[in-house]
Amino acid sequence: MIARINRRETIVFLASAAAAWPLAARAQQRAMPLIGFLHNGGSEASQYYLPGFHIGLSEAGFVEGRNVAIEYRWARNQNKRLR
């Protein structure tokens, strides 16, 4: 027996499939990892640490902007800002 599908059911089916398509495509994309760099001092004081930090990341296969994102935060010697 062949089920008859009316026009309204066809439109609803096509609309739901079209709405789900971007969700399926988005689920397949890998999110870029995010690393937080937190330092008690200011950005000037952390310039000593940043080259080694980036070298360590590259040795682990990570390059900022290519396959990892980094957010930098400085407390400027105000420990309450570390939270």
C-alpha positions as CSV (number, residue, x, y, z in Angstrom):
1,M,0.0,0.0,0.0
2,I,1.4,3.4,-1.0
3,A,0.8,6.1,1.6
4,R,-0.4,9.3,0.1
5,I,1.3,12.4,1.3
6,N,-0.6,15.6,0.9
7,R,0.9,19.0,0.0
8,R,1.0,20.3,3.6
9,E,2.9,17.3,4.9
10,T,5.4,17.6,2.1
11,I,6.0,21.3,2.9
12,V,6.3,20.6,6.6
13,F,8.8,17.8,5.9
14,L,10.9,19.9,3.6
15,A,10.9,22.9,5.9
16,S,12.0,20.8,8.9
17,A,14.8,19.1,6.8
18,A,16.0,22.5,5.7
19,A,16.0,23.8,9.3
20,A,18.0,20.8,10.5
21,W,20.6,21.0,7.7
22,P,22.7,23.8,9.3
23,L,22.6,22.2,12.7
24,A,24.0,18.9,11.3
25,A,26.7,20.8,9.4
26,R,27.6,22.8,12.5
27,A,27.9,19.7,14.7
28,Q,30.6,18.3,12.4
29,Q,32.8,21.3,12.8
30,R,35.4,21.0,15.5
31,A,35.6,23.9,18.0
32,M,38.9,25.6,18.4
33,P,40.4,25.0,21.9
34,L,40.6,28.1,24.1
35,I,43.5,28.6,26.5
36,G,43.4,31.3,29.2
37,F,46.7,32.9,30.2
38,L,46.4,34.5,33.6
39,H,49.2,36.5,35.2
40,N,49.4,38.4,38.5
41,G,51.4,41.3,37.0
42,G,50.8,43.5,34.0
43,S,51.3,42.7,30.4
44,E,54.8,44.2,30.5
45,A,55.9,41.8,33.3
46,S,54.6,38.7,31.5
47,Q,56.7,39.4,28.4
48,Y,59.3,37.3,30.0
49,Y,57.0,34.3,30.2
50,L,55.2,34.6,26.9
51,P,57.9,33.4,24.6
52,G,58.4,30.2,26.6
53,F,54.6,29.7,26.7
54,H,54.4,30.0,23.0
55,I,57.4,27.7,22.4
56,G,55.8,25.1,24.7
57,L,52.5,25.3,22.8
58,S,54.2,24.9,19.5
59,E,56.1,21.9,20.7
60,A,52.7,20.4,21.6
61,G,51.5,21.2,18.1
62,F,49.5,24.3,18.9
63,V,49.8,27.6,17.0
64,E,47.8,30.6,18.2
65,G,45.1,31.6,15.7
66,R,45.5,28.4,13.7
67,N,44.4,25.6,15.9
68,V,44.1,27.2,19.4
69,A,42.8,30.5,20.7
70,I,44.4,32.3,23.7
71,E,42.8,34.9,25.9
72,Y,45.2,36.9,28.0
73,R,44.3,38.4,31.4
74,W,46.5,40.4,33.7
75,A,45.7,41.2,37.4
76,R,48.1,44.2,37.5
77,N,49.2,43.1,41.1
78,Q,45.6,43.2,42.3
79,N,45.1,39.7,43.6
80,K,41.3,40.2,43.9
81,R,41.2,40.5,40.1
82,L,42.5,37.0,39.7
83,R,39.1,35.5,40.3
